[in-house]
């Protein structure tokens, strides 16, 4: 079931995620694990770059689905990777988001609970269309 996120909830989740990341960095620095703190910062930079690429596809409903998916309890963790920075103007955002939501629902019902399940989605925009790898 899809949750309708309001602005306050989005900001609350985002703030919570950022505080967790800052605490990880701070904790590693307190333990004098500077290399691990740098790795965490690098991971944050890559994540922010991927979020920017996904936002720049101009598929707001699809992007919102991917951005918020891990904020709810599901049978798998979602990861995504946008391979190029080309606008996806030829896609029907609503249809894509509905299909993806349906696909995720099917996976959730088919996966064994209590396992560490991951789904990676690679998005490869091209001039003639977009390729998706699940």
N, C-alpha and C positions, 0 to 999 in steps of 0.2 A: 504494500500500500504506500502510495506517495504522500509525503508530508508537504504541506504548503508552508514553506519557511517564510516568516516575516523578517523584516530588517533587523529587529532587536535580537532575534534568535541567531541570525547569521553573524551579527557582530559579536554576540556572546560566545559562539563556537570559535570564531576566528581569534578572538582575544584569548580564549582558553588554550588554543593550539599554540599561539605565539608565546604565551607565558610558559607552557611546557618546554618549548624549544629554548627559551632563554634560561630556564632553570637547568636544563641539560648542559648548556654551555657553561653556566656559572658553576655547577657542580663539578664538571670536569676541570675547570680552571682551579677550583679550590683544592682538588686532588692533584694539582700540578700535571694534569694530563692535557697539555697544550695541544699536542698533535690531534687528540680525539676532539677537542673543542673546535679546532680548525676544520676537521672532517665534517662535524655537525654544521658548521657555518657553510661549508661547500654544498652540503646536501640541501640546506635551506635555499641557497642561491639557485640551484638546479630546479628545485620545486617551484620557486617563484617564476623562473623562466618558463617552465612548462605551463603554469597557470596563465601567464601572459600570452603564450602561443595559443592556448585553448580559447582564451577570451577574444583574441584577434581573429578567430575563425568566423566570427559573427553568427554563431549558433547559440544564442543565449539559453534556450531551454535545455539543449543537450549539454552545454557547459555547466549549467546549474546542477543538472543530474550528477555529473561526474564530480563536481566540486563538493557536493554535500553527501554523496553516497556513503562514505565511511563514517559519517556522523551518526548513523543509525545502526542498529544491530542487524547484521546480515550474516550469512553463512560463509562469506568470503570477503577479503579485503581487496579493494580496487586500486589499481595503479594505472596511470595513463601516460602516454608519451606522444607528443605532437612532433612529427619528424620534419615538417617544413612550415614555413610561415607564409602560406598563400591563403587568401580569403576564400571561403567556401560559399560563394553566392548562389550556386546552382542547387543546393540541397534544401529540402523542406525540413526546417528545424523541428517543427512539431512532430512530423511523422518519424523522423530519426530518433527523437527523444522517446516517443511512444514505443517504437520498436525495441530500442535499447532497454527501456524499463521492463518491457515484456520478456525480453531475453534474460535479463538479470533475475526476474521473478522465477522463470523456469529453472535457472541454475540454482537459485536458493532452495527450491523444492526438491531438487535432485541430489544435492550435496549432503554428505553425512555430517551431522552436527559434531562439534567438539574436535574437529580437525583444523589444522592451520591451512586454510584454502586461500589462494590468491588468484585474481584474474588481472591480466595485463591487457590493456587496450592500446594498440598503436594506431595512430591516425596519420595517414600520409596524404595530405592535400596535393593535388596535381592540377594542371591547367584543364585537363579533360574530365576531371571528377575527383573523388576522394576514395582512398582505399582504407579499409578498416581491418585490423588484425586482432583477433580475440584469442 
